[in-house]
């Protein structure tokens, strides 16, 4: 569901209670690992952009939380660590907050920030 929230804080506040803690933690990781990125809202969800291009985003859907890692080589390098989750070309879908492997998410963010790969 696309949000009309004006900022990331408002976006998190309008999400279901069961996801809010995970969304806050994800936001904190993004802000820590994505130095030089601009936090904003794009396509109705939180996004992190560099040089005007969104590279990372996340969004709460009806049945899952999506983490968008738009540098496909970075996501591809971690597919073995994400077995059992629903994966797309540039996205990881978590059905419950306890499925989130925080060290893997941290590595995805850190490696995305250091990667010169193009976004998919």
Secondary structure, 3 states (H helix, E strand, C coil): CCCCCCCHHHHHHCCCHHHHHHHHHHHHHHHHHCCCCEEEEECCEEEEEECCEEEEEEEECCCCEEEEECCHHHHHHCHHHHCCCEECCCEEEECCHHHCCHHHHHHHHHHHHHCCCCCC
